[in-house]
Amino acid sequence: MKIQDVIGQGVYKSSKLRPLGGINMSHTAQRLARGVQRRGIQPGTDAWFRAWFSLPYMTGEQPFK
């Protein structure tokens, strides 16, 4: 076994990565920021964490429910 195998260096296989399907992350973040501001959600509250850290594309969870 080579040290590169142990520490994860060497050949990088990008075939495991999939594109996000045209999702522009800056537009998503802007939409979330506007929703948080419109609802008057304060940073650090449960609603703020739910808005910013929900995973709608993975779990279907909606950030503002």
C-alpha atoms as one frame of an Amber mdcrd trajectory, in Angstrom:
protein
   0.000   0.000   0.000   1.314   3.418  -0.940   1.179   6.435   1.351  -0.836
   8.293  -1.344  -3.572   5.666  -1.037  -3.727   6.153   2.724  -3.902   9.940
   2.701  -6.194  10.143  -0.327  -3.860  11.815  -2.777  -3.372  10.671  -6.295
  -5.927  10.027  -8.993  -9.135  11.988  -8.501 -12.188  10.340  -9.952 -14.673
  13.028 -10.887 -17.113  10.475 -12.278 -18.681  10.208  -8.801 -19.773  13.843
  -8.940 -23.027  14.814 -10.567 -23.942  18.294 -11.793 -26.645  20.174  -9.909
 -28.825  20.341 -12.993 -28.611  24.047 -13.743 -29.172  25.263 -10.182 -27.519
  28.627  -9.629 -26.514  28.627  -5.960 -26.315  32.424  -5.729 -29.941  32.729
  -6.857 -30.979  30.150  -4.279 -29.147  32.015  -1.516 -30.667  35.340  -2.577
 -34.147  33.816  -2.497 -33.530  32.438   0.998 -32.120  35.739   2.249 -35.153
  37.640   0.925 -37.511  35.137   2.561 -35.702  35.385   5.898 -35.735  39.177
   5.775 -39.389  39.358   4.692 -40.446  37.134   7.583 -38.292  38.988  10.125
 -36.426  35.834  11.144 -33.552  36.574  13.512 -30.142  34.855  13.069 -29.543
  31.955  15.433 -33.205  31.075  15.951 -34.681  27.688  15.071 -36.498  29.226
  12.102 -33.238  30.745  10.809 -31.418  27.397  10.991 -34.377  25.659   9.349
 -34.341  28.221   6.506 -30.599  28.097   5.819 -29.836  24.439   6.508 -32.885
  22.629   5.151 -32.143  20.292   2.263 -35.059  20.798  -0.145 -33.326  19.127
  -3.099 -32.328  16.074  -1.053 -35.151  15.570   1.456 -37.983  17.709   0.107
 -38.037  19.741   3.340 -39.288  23.280   2.762 -37.339  26.049   4.522 -40.288
  28.265   5.458 -42.908  25.914   6.838
